[in-house]
Amino acid sequence: MDLSPNEILNKIVSAEIETNKKLKKAEDDLKKELKEKILFLEKKKEEDINRIDEECKNIIQNAQNTAKKIMEESEKEILSLQKNFEDYDKKIDDIAFSVVKKIIS
């Protein structure tokens, strides 16, 4: 099976055309796969950002609630100390009044 130079050239050109088609398809497939992976990663990134944002909001809300409780407890303590101070102040006044009354009498 001897091929003429023209037939050999045609086979070479056909093989080159076929190779170029396969390379083009492989390139298109790779581009499609990369695009899908990029879209997947962008979606995951957006989901992660939303999750982190939600967690931050929860942390801030918990911190605000804790701060509010601490403030309420502090106010109660301050009011209790203020009442005790007023009671002691009244007792001191009563003692001073008794002392003055004994001195006068």
Backbone atoms as SQL, in Angstrom:
CREATE TABLE atoms (id INTEGER PRIMARY KEY, chain TEXT, resi INTEGER, resn TEXT, atom TEXT, x REAL, y REAL, z REAL);
INSERT INTO atoms VALUES
  (1, 'A', 1, 'MET', 'N', 0.835, -1.165, 0.000),
  (2, 'A', 1, 'MET', 'CA', 0.000, 0.000, 0.000),
  (3, 'A', 1, 'MET', 'C', 0.889, 1.241, 0.000),
  (4, 'A', 2, 'ASP', 'N', 1.273, 1.573, -1.119),
  (5, 'A', 2, 'ASP', 'CA', 2.086, 2.775, -1.302),
  (6, 'A', 2, 'ASP', 'C', 1.178, 3.969, -1.470),
  (7, 'A', 3, 'LEU', 'N', 1.469, 4.977, -0.696),
  (8, 'A', 3, 'LEU', 'CA', 0.670, 6.200, -0.782),
  (9, 'A', 3, 'LEU', 'C', 1.440, 7.235, -1.574),
  (10, 'A', 4, 'SER', 'N', 0.684, 7.983, -2.288),
  (11, 'A', 4, 'SER', 'CA', 1.321, 9.057, -3.057),
  (12, 'A', 4, 'SER', 'C', 1.649, 10.203, -2.121),
  (13, 'A', 5, 'PRO', 'N', 2.567, 11.048, -2.503),
  (14, 'A', 5, 'PRO', 'CA', 2.908, 12.195, -1.656),
  (15, 'A', 5, 'PRO', 'C', 1.677, 13.052, -1.343),
  (16, 'A', 6, 'ASN', 'N', 0.762, 13.150, -2.284),
  (17, 'A', 6, 'ASN', 'CA', -0.463, 13.931, -2.072),
  (18, 'A', 6, 'ASN', 'C', -1.331, 13.279, -0.996),
  (19, 'A', 7, 'GLU', 'N', -1.445, 11.964, -1.029),
  (20, 'A', 7, 'GLU', 'CA', -2.253, 11.239, -0.040),
  (21, 'A', 7, 'GLU', 'C', -1.601, 11.331, 1.346),
  (22, 'A', 8, 'ILE', 'N', -0.284, 11.252, 1.388),
  (23, 'A', 8, 'ILE', 'CA', 0.444, 11.386, 2.666),
  (24, 'A', 8, 'ILE', 'C', 0.208, 12.781, 3.235),
  (25, 'A', 9, 'LEU', 'N', 0.280, 13.765, 2.363),
  (26, 'A', 9, 'LEU', 'CA', 0.049, 15.147, 2.797),
  (27, 'A', 9, 'LEU', 'C', -1.386, 15.318, 3.302),
  (28, 'A', 10, 'ASN', 'N', -2.350, 14.727, 2.602),
  (29, 'A', 10, 'ASN', 'CA', -3.761, 14.793, 3.032),
  (30, 'A', 10, 'ASN', 'C', -3.952, 14.131, 4.397),
  (31, 'A', 11, 'LYS', 'N', -3.294, 12.982, 4.608),
  (32, 'A', 11, 'LYS', 'CA', -3.402, 12.288, 5.906),
  (33, 'A', 11, 'LYS', 'C', -2.789, 13.140, 7.019),
  (34, 'A', 12, 'ILE', 'N', -1.667, 13.764, 6.729),
  (35, 'A', 12, 'ILE', 'CA', -1.010, 14.623, 7.734),
  (36, 'A', 12, 'ILE', 'C', -1.919, 15.802, 8.069),
  (37, 'A', 13, 'VAL', 'N', -2.500, 16.433, 7.043),
  (38, 'A', 13, 'VAL', 'CA', -3.390, 17.582, 7.260),
  (39, 'A', 13, 'VAL', 'C', -4.631, 17.135, 8.023),
  (40, 'A', 14, 'SER', 'N', -5.189, 15.983, 7.658),
  (41, 'A', 14, 'SER', 'CA', -6.379, 15.463, 8.360),
  (42, 'A', 14, 'SER', 'C', -6.055, 15.178, 9.828),
  (43, 'A', 15, 'ALA', 'N', -4.897, 14.584, 10.076),
  (44, 'A', 15, 'ALA', 'CA', -4.489, 14.290, 11.458),
  (45, 'A', 15, 'ALA', 'C', -4.290, 15.585, 12.239),
  (46, 'A', 16, 'GLU', 'N', -3.715, 16.574, 11.586),
  (47, 'A', 16, 'GLU', 'CA', -3.499, 17.862, 12.254),
  (48, 'A', 16, 'GLU', 'C', -4.835, 18.541, 12.561),
  (49, 'A', 17, 'ILE', 'N', -5.762, 18.476, 11.609),
  (50, 'A', 17, 'ILE', 'CA', -7.097, 19.054, 11.826),
  (51, 'A', 17, 'ILE', 'C', -7.800, 18.330, 12.970),
  (52, 'A', 18, 'GLU', 'N', -7.713, 17.022, 13.004),
  (53, 'A', 18, 'GLU', 'CA', -8.333, 16.225, 14.068),
  (54, 'A', 18, 'GLU', 'C', -7.701, 16.549, 15.423),
  (55, 'A', 19, 'THR', 'N', -6.390, 16.671, 15.427),
  (56, 'A', 19, 'THR', 'CA', -5.681, 17.024, 16.666),
  (57, 'A', 19, 'THR', 'C', -6.109, 18.407, 17.145),
  (58, 'A', 20, 'ASN', 'N', -6.213, 19.357, 16.238),
  (59, 'A', 20, 'ASN', 'CA', -6.651, 20.711, 16.608),
  (60, 'A', 20, 'ASN', 'C', -8.073, 20.708, 17.161),
  (61, 'A', 21, 'LYS', 'N', -8.956, 19.884, 16.562),
  (62, 'A', 21, 'LYS', 'CA', -10.334, 19.768, 17.067),
  (63, 'A', 21, 'LYS', 'C', -10.337, 19.235, 18.500),
  (64, 'A', 22, 'LYS', 'N', -9.537, 18.179, 18.729),
  (65, 'A', 22, 'LYS', 'CA', -9.460, 17.582, 20.062),
  (66, 'A', 22, 'LYS', 'C', -8.879, 18.573, 21.076),
  (67, 'A', 23, 'LEU', 'N', -7.841, 19.304, 20.649),
  (68, 'A', 23, 'LEU', 'CA', -7.255, 20.314, 21.539),
  (69, 'A', 23, 'LEU', 'C', -8.265, 21.414, 21.861),
  (70, 'A', 24, 'LYS', 'N', -9.008, 21.845, 20.851),
  (71, 'A', 24, 'LYS', 'CA', -10.023, 22.887, 21.050),
  (72, 'A', 24, 'LYS', 'C', -11.096, 22.391, 22.015),
  (73, 'A', 25, 'LYS', 'N', -11.545, 21.125, 21.832),
  (74, 'A', 25, 'LYS', 'CA', -12.557, 20.557, 22.729),
  (75, 'A', 25, 'LYS', 'C', -12.010, 20.456, 24.154),
  (76, 'A', 26, 'ALA', 'N', -10.760, 20.002, 24.286),
  (77, 'A', 26, 'ALA', 'CA', -10.147, 19.898, 25.620),
  (78, 'A', 26, 'ALA', 'C', -10.037, 21.280, 26.260),
  (79, 'A', 27, 'GLU', 'N', -9.665, 22.278, 25.475),
  (80, 'A', 27, 'GLU', 'CA', -9.571, 23.644, 25.995),
  (81, 'A', 27, 'GLU', 'C', -10.945, 24.158, 26.430),
  (82, 'A', 28, 'ASP', 'N', -11.968, 23.908, 25.595),
  (83, 'A', 28, 'ASP', 'CA', -13.334, 24.331, 25.944),
  (84, 'A', 28, 'ASP', 'C', -13.827, 23.622, 27.198),
  (85, 'A', 29, 'ASP', 'N', -13.541, 22.319, 27.298),
  (86, 'A', 29, 'ASP', 'CA', -13.941, 21.554, 28.492),
  (87, 'A', 29, 'ASP', 'C', -13.247, 22.095, 29.740),
  (88, 'A', 30, 'LEU', 'N', -11.965, 22.416, 29.608),
  (89, 'A', 30, 'LEU', 'CA', -11.202, 22.951, 30.730),
  (90, 'A', 30, 'LEU', 'C', -11.757, 24.315, 31.152),
  (91, 'A', 31, 'LYS', 'N', -12.051, 25.168, 30.173),
  (92, 'A', 31, 'LYS', 'CA', -12.624, 26.477, 30.483),
  (93, 'A', 31, 'LYS', 'C', -13.965, 26.322, 31.199),
  (94, 'A', 32, 'LYS', 'N', -14.790, 25.389, 30.711),
  (95, 'A', 32, 'LYS', 'CA', -16.097, 25.154, 31.332),
  (96, 'A', 32, 'LYS', 'C', -15.923, 24.672, 32.778),
  (97, 'A', 33, 'GLU', 'N', -15.007, 23.718, 32.965),
  (98, 'A', 33, 'GLU', 'CA', -14.757, 23.185, 34.310),
  (99, 'A', 33, 'GLU', 'C', -14.237, 24.277, 35.245),
  (100, 'A', 34, 'LEU', 'N', -13.317, 25.084, 34.762),
  (101, 'A', 34, 'LEU', 'CA', -12.779, 26.176, 35.583),
  (102, 'A', 34, 'LEU', 'C', -13.866, 27.183, 35.930),
  (103, 'A', 35, 'LYS', 'N', -14.723, 27.500, 34.958),
  (104, 'A', 35, 'LYS', 'CA', -15.813, 28.442, 35.210),
  (105, 'A', 35, 'LYS', 'C', -16.756, 27.892, 36.276),
  (106, 'A', 36, 'GLU', 'N', -17.075, 26.590, 36.181),
  (107, 'A', 36, 'GLU', 'CA', -17.945, 25.961, 37.181),
  (108, 'A', 36, 'GLU', 'C', -17.299, 25.991, 38.568),
  (109, 'A', 37, 'LYS', 'N', -15.999, 25.696, 38.640),
  (110, 'A', 37, 'LYS', 'CA', -15.299, 25.715, 39.925),
  (111, 'A', 37, 'LYS', 'C', -15.258, 27.130, 40.504),
  (112, 'A', 38, 'ILE', 'N', -15.023, 28.119, 39.644),
  (113, 'A', 38, 'ILE', 'CA', -14.997, 29.516, 40.106),
  (114, 'A', 38, 'ILE', 'C', -16.356, 29.909, 40.650),
  (115, 'A', 39, 'LEU', 'N', -17.426, 29.549, 39.921),
  (116, 'A', 39, 'LEU', 'CA', -18.785, 29.866, 40.389),
  (117, 'A', 39, 'LEU', 'C', -19.081, 29.179, 41.720),
  (118, 'A', 40, 'PHE', 'N', -18.652, 27.900, 41.841),
  (119, 'A', 40, 'PHE', 'CA', -18.849, 27.167, 43.087),
  (120, 'A', 40, 'PHE', 'C', -18.124, 27.859, 44.242),
  (121, 'A', 41, 'LEU', 'N', -16.866, 28.241, 44.000),
  (122, 'A', 41, 'LEU', 'CA', -16.072, 28.892, 45.054),
  (123, 'A', 41, 'LEU', 'C', -16.641, 30.262, 45.410),
  (124, 'A', 42, 'GLU', 'N', -17.133, 31.001, 44.424),
  (125, 'A', 42, 'GLU', 'CA', -17.743, 32.301, 44.705),
  (126, 'A', 42, 'GLU', 'C', -19.006, 32.128, 45.543),
  (127, 'A', 43, 'LYS', 'N', -19.801, 31.106, 45.209),
  (128, 'A', 43, 'LYS', 'CA', -21.023, 30.831, 45.983),
  (129, 'A', 43, 'LYS', 'C', -20.653, 30.440, 47.413),
  (130, 'A', 44, 'LYS', 'N', -19.653, 29.562, 47.547),
  (131, 'A', 44, 'LYS', 'CA', -19.209, 29.135, 48.882),
  (132, 'A', 44, 'LYS', 'C', -18.676, 30.329, 49.665),
  (133, 'A', 45, 'LYS', 'N', -17.916, 31.185, 48.993),
  (134, 'A', 45, 'LYS', 'CA', -17.375, 32.380, 49.648),
  (135, 'A', 45, 'LYS', 'C', -18.523, 33.254, 50.162),
  (136, 'A', 46, 'GLU', 'N', -19.543, 33.454, 49.326),
  (137, 'A', 46, 'GLU', 'CA', -20.699, 34.270, 49.724),
  (138, 'A', 46, 'GLU', 'C', -21.423, 33.632, 50.910),
  (139, 'A', 47, 'GLU', 'N', -21.583, 32.312, 50.879),
  (140, 'A', 47, 'GLU', 'CA', -22.218, 31.605, 51.996),
  (141, 'A', 47, 'GLU', 'C', -21.398, 31.762, 53.274),
  (142, 'A', 48, 'ASP', 'N', -20.076, 31.639, 53.154),
  (143, 'A', 48, 'ASP', 'CA', -19.192, 31.794, 54.316),
  (144, 'A', 48, 'ASP', 'C', -19.271, 33.212, 54.875),
  (145, 'A', 49, 'ILE', 'N', -19.294, 34.197, 53.975),
  (146, 'A', 49, 'ILE', 'CA', -19.401, 35.593, 54.417),
  (147, 'A', 49, 'ILE', 'C', -20.715, 35.799, 55.158),
  (148, 'A', 50, 'ASN', 'N', -21.800, 35.264, 54.614),
  (149, 'A', 50, 'ASN', 'CA', -23.104, 35.404, 55.264),
  (150, 'A', 50, 'ASN', 'C', -23.125, 34.704, 56.622),
  (151, 'A', 51, 'ARG', 'N', -22.512, 33.511, 56.695),
  (152, 'A', 51, 'ARG', 'CA', -22.467, 32.771, 57.964),
  (153, 'A', 51, 'ARG', 'C', -21.648, 33.548, 58.999),
  (154, 'A', 52, 'ILE', 'N', -20.502, 34.054, 58.587),
  (155, 'A', 52, 'ILE', 'CA', -19.649, 34.820, 59.494),
  (156, 'A', 52, 'ILE', 'C', -20.363, 36.093, 59.939),
  (157, 'A', 53, 'ASP', 'N', -21.048, 36.745, 59.007),
  (158, 'A', 53, 'ASP', 'CA', -21.802, 37.956, 59.338),
  (159, 'A', 53, 'ASP', 'C', -22.881, 37.645, 60.380),
  (160, 'A', 54, 'GLU', 'N', -23.575, 36.536, 60.187),
  (161, 'A', 54, 'GLU', 'CA', -24.632, 36.131, 61.133),
  (162, 'A', 54, 'GLU', 'C', -24.018, 35.810, 62.500),
  (163, 'A', 55, 'GLU', 'N', -22.876, 35.121, 62.505),
  (164, 'A', 55, 'GLU', 'CA', -22.214, 34.800, 63.772),
  (165, 'A', 55, 'GLU', 'C', -21.759, 36.075, 64.481),
  (166, 'A', 56, 'CYS', 'N', -21.262, 37.044, 63.714),
  (167, 'A', 56, 'CYS', 'CA', -20.851, 38.319, 64.311),
  (168, 'A', 56, 'CYS', 'C', -22.045, 39.031, 64.934),
  (169, 'A', 57, 'LYS', 'N', -23.162, 39.029, 64.226),
  (170, 'A', 57, 'LYS', 'CA', -24.375, 39.658, 64.767),
  (171, 'A', 57, 'LYS', 'C', -24.787, 38.988, 66.071),
  (172, 'A', 58, 'ASN', 'N', -24.712, 37.650, 66.111),
  (173, 'A', 58, 'ASN', 'CA', -25.059, 36.914, 67.332),
  (174, 'A', 58, 'ASN', 'C', -24.100, 37.246, 68.470),
  (175, 'A', 59, 'ILE', 'N', -22.815, 37.320, 68.160),
  (176, 'A', 59, 'ILE', 'CA', -21.823, 37.656, 69.185),
  (177, 'A', 59, 'ILE', 'C', -22.085, 39.055, 69.734),
  (178, 'A', 60, 'ILE', 'N', -22.352, 40.000, 68.838),
  (179, 'A', 60, 'ILE', 'CA', -22.631, 41.378, 69.261),
  (180, 'A', 60, 'ILE', 'C', -23.890, 41.421, 70.115),
  (181, 'A', 61, 'GLN', 'N', -24.937, 40.712, 69.682),
  (182, 'A', 61, 'GLN', 'CA', -26.192, 40.688, 70.436),
  (183, 'A', 61, 'GLN', 'C', -25.962, 40.082, 71.824),
  (184, 'A', 62, 'ASN', 'N', -25.207, 38.982, 71.880),
  (185, 'A', 62, 'ASN', 'CA', -24.912, 38.352, 73.174),
  (186, 'A', 62, 'ASN', 'C', -24.110, 39.298, 74.075),
  (187, 'A', 63, 'ALA', 'N', -23.154, 40.003, 73.489),
  (188, 'A', 63, 'ALA', 'CA', -22.361, 40.955, 74.269),
  (189, 'A', 63, 'ALA', 'C', -23.243, 42.084, 74.793),
  (190, 'A', 64, 'GLN', 'N', -24.158, 42.568, 73.956),
  (191, 'A', 64, 'GLN', 'CA', -25.065, 43.632, 74.397),
  (192, 'A', 64, 'GLN', 'C', -25.979, 43.130, 75.514),
  (193, 'A', 65, 'ASN', 'N', -26.488, 41.912, 75.371),
  (194, 'A', 65, 'ASN', 'CA', -27.345, 41.345, 76.419),
  (195, 'A', 65, 'ASN', 'C', -26.576, 41.178, 77.728),
  (196, 'A', 66, 'THR', 'N', -25.342, 40.697, 77.624),
  (197, 'A', 66, 'THR', 'CA', -24.512, 40.522, 78.817),
  (198, 'A', 66, 'THR', 'C', -24.221, 41.872, 79.467),
  (199, 'A', 67, 'ALA', 'N', -23.882, 42.858, 78.653),
  (200, 'A', 67, 'ALA', 'CA', -23.605, 44.200, 79.179),
  (201, 'A', 67, 'ALA', 'C', -24.856, 44.764, 79.863),
  (202, 'A', 68, 'LYS', 'N', -26.012, 44.540, 79.273),
  (203, 'A', 68, 'LYS', 'CA', -27.270, 45.027, 79.863),
  (204, 'A', 68, 'LYS', 'C', -27.513, 44.361, 81.222),
  (205, 'A', 69, 'LYS', 'N', -27.286, 43.036, 81.288),
  (206, 'A', 69, 'LYS', 'CA', -27.472, 42.326, 82.560),
  (207, 'A', 69, 'LYS', 'C', -26.501, 42.851, 83.612),
  (208, 'A', 70, 'ILE', 'N', -25.257, 43.055, 83.213),
  (209, 'A', 70, 'ILE', 'CA', -24.252, 43.571, 84.154),
  (210, 'A', 70, 'ILE', 'C', -24.668, 44.952, 84.656),
  (211, 'A', 71, 'MET', 'N', -25.136, 45.797, 83.749),
  (212, 'A', 71, 'MET', 'CA', -25.576, 47.143, 84.141),
  (213, 'A', 71, 'MET', 'C', -26.763, 47.065, 85.104),
  (214, 'A', 72, 'GLU', 'N', -27.719, 46.181, 84.806),
  (215, 'A', 72, 'GLU', 'CA', -28.885, 46.031, 85.687),
  (216, 'A', 72, 'GLU', 'C', -28.459, 45.558, 87.073),
  (217, 'A', 73, 'GLU', 'N', -27.550, 44.575, 87.115),
  (218, 'A', 73, 'GLU', 'CA', -27.064, 44.073, 88.399),
  (219, 'A', 73, 'GLU', 'C', -26.287, 45.157, 89.140),
  (220, 'A', 74, 'SER', 'N', -25.506, 45.924, 88.411),
  (221, 'A', 74, 'SER', 'CA', -24.742, 47.010, 89.030),
  (222, 'A', 74, 'SER', 'C', -25.680, 48.068, 89.594),
  (223, 'A', 75, 'GLU', 'N', -26.727, 48.382, 88.843),
  (224, 'A', 75, 'GLU', 'CA', -27.707, 49.353, 89.343),
  (225, 'A', 75, 'GLU', 'C', -28.350, 48.851, 90.629),
  (226, 'A', 76, 'LYS', 'N', -28.696, 47.552, 90.656),
  (227, 'A', 76, 'LYS', 'CA', -29.289, 46.979, 91.869),
  (228, 'A', 76, 'LYS', 'C', -28.316, 47.081, 93.042),
  (229, 'A', 77, 'GLU', 'N', -27.048, 46.761, 92.779),
  (230, 'A', 77, 'GLU', 'CA', -26.039, 46.846, 93.838),
  (231, 'A', 77, 'GLU', 'C', -25.873, 48.278, 94.322),
  (232, 'A', 78, 'ILE', 'N', -25.845, 49.222, 93.374),
  (233, 'A', 78, 'ILE', 'CA', -25.694, 50.635, 93.736),
  (234, 'A', 78, 'ILE', 'C', -26.884, 51.088, 94.575),
  (235, 'A', 79, 'LEU', 'N', -28.085, 50.694, 94.165),
  (236, 'A', 79, 'LEU', 'CA', -29.279, 51.070, 94.934),
  (237, 'A', 79, 'LEU', 'C', -29.245, 50.455, 96.328),
  (238, 'A', 80, 'SER', 'N', -28.796, 49.198, 96.416),
  (239, 'A', 80, 'SER', 'CA', -28.690, 48.531, 97.713),
  (240, 'A', 80, 'SER', 'C', -27.664, 49.238, 98.597),
  (241, 'A', 81, 'LEU', 'N', -26.507, 49.577, 98.010),
  (242, 'A', 81, 'LEU', 'CA', -25.481, 50.289, 98.776),
  (243, 'A', 81, 'LEU', 'C', -25.979, 51.676, 99.190),
  (244, 'A', 82, 'GLN', 'N', -26.696, 52.315, 98.290),
  (245, 'A', 82, 'GLN', 'CA', -27.239, 53.646, 98.607),
  (246, 'A', 82, 'GLN', 'C', -28.246, 53.540, 99.757),
  (247, 'A', 83, 'LYS', 'N', -29.096, 52.503, 99.733),
  (248, 'A', 83, 'LYS', 'CA', -30.071, 52.300, 100.821),
  (249, 'A', 83, 'LYS', 'C', -29.338, 52.033, 102.128),
  (250, 'A', 84, 'ASN', 'N', -28.302, 51.167, 102.072),
  (251, 'A', 84, 'ASN', 'CA', -27.517, 50.891, 103.282),
  (252, 'A', 84, 'ASN', 'C', -26.869, 52.169, 103.808),
  (253, 'A', 85, 'PHE', 'N', -26.320, 52.957, 102.920),
  (254, 'A', 85, 'PHE', 'CA', -25.699, 54.214, 103.315),
  (255, 'A', 85, 'PHE', 'C', -26.732, 55.123, 103.989),
  (256, 'A', 86, 'GLU', 'N', -27.920, 55.209, 103.386),
  (257, 'A', 86, 'GLU', 'CA', -28.980, 56.043, 103.979),
  (258, 'A', 86, 'GLU', 'C', -29.379, 55.519, 105.353),
  (259, 'A', 87, 'ASP', 'N', -29.444, 54.171, 105.470),
  (260, 'A', 87, 'ASP', 'CA', -29.781, 53.582, 106.779),
  (261, 'A', 87, 'ASP', 'C', -28.699, 53.910, 107.814),
  (262, 'A', 88, 'TYR', 'N', -27.421, 53.764, 107.413),
  (263, 'A', 88, 'TYR', 'CA', -26.323, 54.088, 108.326),
  (264, 'A', 88, 'TYR', 'C', -26.319, 55.577, 108.654),
  (265, 'A', 89, 'ASP', 'N', -26.588, 56.393, 107.660),
  (266, 'A', 89, 'ASP', 'CA', -26.644, 57.838, 107.871),
  (267, 'A', 89, 'ASP', 'C', -27.736, 58.175, 108.893),
  (268, 'A', 90, 'LYS', 'N', -28.903, 57.516, 108.757),
  (269, 'A', 90, 'LYS', 'CA', -30.002, 57.746, 109.705),
  (270, 'A', 90, 'LYS', 'C', -29.605, 57.264, 111.099),
  (271, 'A', 91, 'LYS', 'N', -28.949, 56.112, 111.182),
  (272, 'A', 91, 'LYS', 'CA', -28.514, 55.595, 112.478),
  (273, 'A', 91, 'LYS', 'C', -27.517, 56.547, 113.130),
  (274, 'A', 92, 'ILE', 'N', -26.590, 57.078, 112.327),
  (275, 'A', 92, 'ILE', 'CA', -25.615, 58.037, 112.864),
  (276, 'A', 92, 'ILE', 'C', -26.335, 59.275, 113.376),
  (277, 'A', 93, 'ASP', 'N', -27.320, 59.754, 112.586),
  (278, 'A', 93, 'ASP', 'CA', -28.108, 60.913, 113.028),
  (279, 'A', 93, 'ASP', 'C', -28.839, 60.606, 114.331),
  (280, 'A', 94, 'ASP', 'N', -29.425, 59.413, 114.418),
  (281, 'A', 94, 'ASP', 'CA', -30.145, 59.022, 115.631),
  (282, 'A', 94, 'ASP', 'C', -29.199, 58.966, 116.833),
  (283, 'A', 95, 'ILE', 'N', -27.999, 58.379, 116.618),
  (284, 'A', 95, 'ILE', 'CA', -27.017, 58.299, 117.703),
  (285, 'A', 95, 'ILE', 'C', -26.568, 59.703, 118.100),
  (286, 'A', 96, 'ALA', 'N', -26.286, 60.530, 117.115),
  (287, 'A', 96, 'ALA', 'CA', -25.864, 61.912, 117.407),
  (288, 'A', 96, 'ALA', 'C', -26.974, 62.641, 118.159),
  (289, 'A', 97, 'PHE', 'N', -28.211, 62.447, 117.734),
  (290, 'A', 97, 'PHE', 'CA', -29.332, 63.098, 118.413),
  (291, 'A', 97, 'PHE', 'C', -29.438, 62.604, 119.851),
  (292, 'A', 98, 'SER', 'N', -29.275, 61.275, 120.056),
  (293, 'A', 98, 'SER', 'CA', -29.320, 60.714, 121.425),
  (294, 'A', 98, 'SER', 'C', -28.201, 61.295, 122.271),
  (295, 'A', 99, 'VAL', 'N', -26.993, 61.406, 121.710),
  (296, 'A', 99, 'VAL', 'CA', -25.861, 61.935, 122.455),
  (297, 'A', 99, 'VAL', 'C', -26.140, 63.380, 122.839),
  (298, 'A', 100, 'VAL', 'N', -26.623, 64.169, 121.852),
  (299, 'A', 100, 'VAL', 'CA', -26.932, 65.579, 122.131),
  (300, 'A', 100, 'VAL', 'C', -28.035, 65.666, 123.184),
  (301, 'A', 101, 'LYS', 'N', -29.038, 64.819, 123.100),
  (302, 'A', 101, 'LYS', 'CA', -30.158, 64.830, 124.047),
  (303, 'A', 101, 'LYS', 'C', -29.649, 64.501, 125.455),
  (304, 'A', 102, 'LYS', 'N', -28.712, 63.517, 125.572),
  (305, 'A', 102, 'LYS', 'CA', -28.161, 63.174, 126.878),
  (306, 'A', 102, 'LYS', 'C', -27.298, 64.290, 127.418),
  (307, 'A', 103, 'ILE', 'N', -26.579, 64.968, 126.525),
  (308, 'A', 103, 'ILE', 'CA', -25.739, 66.071, 126.962),
  (309, 'A', 103, 'ILE', 'C', -26.604, 67.190, 127.477),
  (310, 'A', 104, 'ILE', 'N', -27.689, 67.454, 126.792),
  (311, 'A', 104, 'ILE', 'CA', -28.595, 68.554, 127.181),
  (312, 'A', 104, 'ILE', 'C', -29.336, 68.196, 128.476),
  (313, 'A', 105, 'SER', 'N', -29.700, 66.956, 128.649),
  (314, 'A', 105, 'SER', 'CA', -30.503, 66.627, 129.818),
  (315, 'A', 105, 'SER', 'C', -29.700, 66.389, 131.039);
